[in-house]
Amino acid sequence: LQPQGSEEAKAFVHAFLKRSMPTVNDDTIQDMLTRKALVLQHYPKKKTKPKRKKTKGFTAKQRRELRLFEIEPEQQKYAIFLPLHELWKQYIRDLCHGLKPDAQPHMIQGKLLKADLHGAIVTVTKSKCPSYVGITGIILQEFKHIFKIITKEDKLKVVPKVNNVFSLEIDGFTSYIYGSKFLLRASERSAKKFKLKGTIDL
């Protein structure tokens, strides 16, 4: 290929523009060449970001088969979980800013309803099933429909939330939990709005 002279280059560009823009007259093309820079734009293809694959956790069936949430019999000792209860009390004191005597009860009640209850000592005070009344112990596990509680007799009790009322006491403040209104997982309660005035019916 032989390099083109300036006149030949002008003629080539003029012819290229005339062919590309047949509706534009020669004067307009000449004005574009003398007054403005000509930019030939190129639109590259947008790079699509690869979608991140969501890591799949275990299914409910797999968790049951692996026994992930089962507590071994040798670990079902009340004394083992007393330090957990002490940690829970400190957690609640920090959450409620010290549980001072002049604290408003409804404020503490609201925070307790959204708090993590693992480590709390609760008592079943009212139930449609009389055999549950009086069960007291530390909450080891909370699921959507049940509490797993270890008693002072080193017995692991599975207590349903529905049709049961639980009492919880810390630093002289007693709170009552109506299990039928509490059918949530621990991780879901922080975003839940509770009505503090409820019915006493089970």
C-alpha positions as CSV (number, residue, x, y, z in Angstrom):
1,L,0.0,0.0,0.0
2,Q,1.3,3.4,-1.0
3,P,0.8,6.3,1.5
4,Q,-1.8,8.8,0.4
5,G,-1.1,12.5,0.0
6,S,-3.1,15.1,1.9
7,E,-5.4,15.8,-1.1
8,E,-6.1,12.2,-1.7
9,A,-6.8,11.7,2.0
10,K,-9.3,14.6,2.0
11,A,-11.0,13.2,-1.0
12,F,-11.2,9.7,0.6
13,V,-12.7,11.1,3.8
14,H,-15.2,13.3,1.9
15,A,-16.3,10.4,-0.2
16,F,-16.6,8.1,2.9
17,L,-18.8,10.7,4.7
18,K,-20.9,11.3,1.6
19,R,-21.5,7.6,1.3
20,S,-22.2,7.2,5.0
21,M,-24.5,10.2,5.2
22,P,-26.3,10.5,1.9
23,T,-28.8,13.0,3.2
24,V,-26.2,15.6,4.2
25,N,-25.1,18.1,1.6
26,D,-21.5,18.8,0.6
27,D,-21.3,22.2,2.4
28,T,-22.3,20.6,5.7
29,I,-19.7,17.8,5.3
30,Q,-17.1,20.4,4.5
31,D,-18.0,22.4,7.6
32,M,-17.7,19.3,9.7
33,L,-14.2,18.7,8.3
34,T,-12.9,22.2,8.7
35,R,-14.5,23.3,12.0
36,K,-14.9,20.1,14.1
37,A,-12.8,17.1,14.9
38,L,-14.3,13.9,13.5
39,V,-14.5,11.1,16.1
40,L,-15.3,7.6,15.0
41,Q,-17.0,6.1,18.0
42,H,-16.7,2.5,18.9
43,Y,-19.1,0.9,21.4
44,P,-17.5,-2.1,23.0
45,K,-19.7,-4.9,24.2
46,K,-20.5,-4.6,27.9
47,K,-18.8,-7.1,30.0
48,T,-21.3,-9.1,31.9
49,K,-20.2,-9.9,35.5
50,P,-20.4,-13.6,36.2
51,K,-23.1,-14.3,38.6
52,R,-22.0,-15.5,42.0
53,K,-23.3,-18.9,42.9
54,K,-25.1,-18.9,46.2
55,T,-23.6,-21.4,48.6
56,K,-26.2,-23.9,49.5
57,G,-26.5,-24.9,53.1
58,F,-27.7,-28.2,54.4
59,T,-31.3,-29.2,54.0
60,A,-33.4,-29.9,57.0
61,K,-33.1,-33.6,56.2
62,Q,-29.3,-33.4,56.0
63,R,-29.2,-31.6,59.3
64,R,-31.2,-34.3,60.9
65,E,-29.1,-37.0,59.4
66,L,-25.9,-35.3,60.6
67,R,-27.5,-34.6,64.0
68,L,-26.1,-31.1,64.0
69,F,-28.5,-29.8,66.7
70,E,-28.5,-32.8,69.0
71,I,-26.8,-32.5,72.4
72,E,-25.0,-35.6,73.5
73,P,-26.3,-37.2,76.7
74,E,-22.9,-36.6,78.5
75,Q,-23.3,-32.9,77.7
76,Q,-26.7,-32.6,79.2
77,K,-25.6,-31.2,82.5
78,Y,-27.1,-28.1,84.1
79,A,-23.8,-27.1,85.7
80,I,-22.1,-27.0,82.3
81,F,-24.4,-24.3,81.1
82,L,-24.4,-22.0,84.1
83,P,-21.6,-19.9,82.7
84,L,-23.8,-19.5,79.6
85,H,-26.5,-18.1,81.8
86,E,-24.1,-15.6,83.4
87,L,-23.0,-14.4,80.0
88,W,-26.7,-14.0,79.0
89,K,-27.4,-11.9,82.1
90,Q,-24.5,-9.6,81.3
91,Y,-25.7,-9.4,77.7
92,I,-29.2,-8.4,78.9
93,R,-27.8,-5.8,81.3
94,D,-25.8,-4.2,78.5
95,L,-28.8,-4.4,76.1
96,C,-31.0,-2.6,78.7
97,H,-28.4,-0.2,79.8
98,G,-27.9,-1.7,83.3
99,L,-31.5,-2.5,84.2
100,K,-31.7,0.5,86.6
101,P,-34.6,0.7,89.1
102,D,-36.0,3.7,87.3
103,A,-36.1,2.0,83.9
104,Q,-39.5,1.9,82.2
105,P,-40.9,-1.7,82.3
106,H,-42.3,-1.5,78.7
107,M,-38.9,-0.6,77.4
108,I,-37.2,-3.6,79.1
109,Q,-40.1,-5.8,78.0
110,G,-39.6,-4.7,74.3
111,K,-35.9,-5.4,74.4
112,L,-36.4,-8.8,76.0
113,L,-38.8,-9.9,73.4
114,K,-36.2,-9.2,70.7
115,A,-33.2,-10.5,72.6
116,D,-31.5,-13.8,72.1
117,L,-32.8,-16.2,74.8
118,H,-30.1,-18.8,74.6
119,G,-28.8,-19.0,78.2
120,A,-31.9,-17.5,79.9
121,I,-33.6,-19.3,82.8
122,V,-37.3,-19.6,82.1
123,T,-40.2,-21.2,83.9
124,V,-43.4,-22.5,82.5
125,T,-46.0,-20.7,84.5
126,K,-49.2,-21.6,82.6
127,S,-50.0,-24.3,80.1
128,K,-52.9,-26.1,78.6
129,C,-51.0,-29.2,79.4
130,P,-50.5,-29.4,83.2
131,S,-47.4,-31.6,82.9
132,Y,-45.4,-28.6,81.5
133,V,-46.3,-26.2,84.4
134,G,-43.3,-25.7,86.7
135,I,-40.6,-26.8,84.3
136,T,-37.6,-24.5,85.0
137,G,-34.2,-24.4,83.3
138,I,-31.8,-22.8,81.0
139,I,-32.7,-22.5,77.3
140,L,-30.2,-24.3,75.3
141,Q,-31.8,-24.2,71.9
142,E,-34.7,-22.2,70.5
143,F,-36.5,-23.2,67.3
144,K,-39.6,-21.7,65.7
145,H,-42.0,-23.9,67.7
146,I,-40.1,-25.2,70.7
147,F,-37.6,-24.5,73.4
148,K,-35.1,-27.1,74.5
149,I,-34.5,-26.5,78.3
150,I,-32.0,-28.2,80.6
151,T,-33.3,-28.5,84.2
152,K,-31.4,-28.6,87.5
153,E,-32.0,-32.3,87.5
154,D,-29.9,-32.6,84.3
155,K,-32.9,-33.5,82.2
156,L,-33.4,-32.1,78.7
157,K,-37.0,-31.0,78.2
158,V,-38.5,-30.1,74.8
159,V,-41.3,-27.6,75.5
160,P,-43.6,-26.3,72.8
161,K,-44.2,-22.6,72.6
162,V,-47.8,-22.8,71.6
163,N,-50.3,-22.9,74.5
164,N,-47.6,-22.1,77.1
165,V,-46.7,-19.0,79.1
166,F,-43.1,-18.6,80.2
167,S,-41.7,-16.3,82.9
168,L,-38.2,-14.9,82.8
169,E,-36.6,-13.1,85.7
170,I,-33.4,-11.0,85.8
171,D,-32.3,-8.5,88.5
172,G,-35.8,-8.4,90.0
173,F,-37.6,-7.7,86.7
174,T,-40.0,-10.5,85.6
175,S,-41.2,-10.8,82.0
176,Y,-43.8,-13.1,80.7
177,I,-43.6,-14.7,77.2
178,Y,-46.8,-15.9,75.6
179,G,-45.5,-18.7,73.4
180,S,-48.4,-18.7,71.0
181,K,-47.4,-15.1,70.0
182,F,-43.7,-16.0,69.9
183,L,-43.6,-18.5,67.0
184,L,-40.5,-17.2,65.5
185,R,-36.9,-18.2,65.2
186,A,-34.4,-16.4,67.3
187,S,-32.8,-14.8,64.2
188,E,-36.2,-13.4,63.1
189,R,-37.2,-11.7,66.3
190,S,-34.9,-8.7,66.0
191,A,-37.0,-7.3,63.0
192,K,-40.4,-8.3,64.5
193,K,-42.6,-5.6,66.0
194,F,-44.4,-7.0,69.0
195,K,-47.6,-5.6,70.6
196,L,-46.8,-5.3,74.3
197,K,-50.5,-5.3,75.2
198,G,-51.8,-8.8,74.5
199,T,-54.4,-11.2,75.7
200,I,-53.8,-13.5,78.6
201,D,-55.7,-16.4,76.9
202,L,-53.6,-19.3,75.8
